[in-house]
Amino acid sequence: MSCLATFKTTSMALLFERSCREAGIGARIAPVPRKLSSSCGLACEFPCEERTKAEALAAERKIEVAAVHDLDKI
């Protein structure tokens, strides 16, 4: 199951992806689906099993995540 983190800026999306990969979380940049709203056209997809770890990492590194969505529910 995959989750998708959305961001207000491209730089936050890229920083989130890099930080996740450094922490061993399999993350990749993806376009924001049309069903979701974001001022930035980039999102980051990662395993939902790693959501708690990814959110803690984002908070620790002051990465501004707009929202996290379960791709199976959108």
Buried (B, 14 or more C-beta within 10 A) or exposed (E): EBBBBBBEBEEBBBBBBBBBEEBEBEBEBBEBBEEEEBEBEBBBBBBBEBBEBBBEBBEEEEBEBBEBBEEEEE
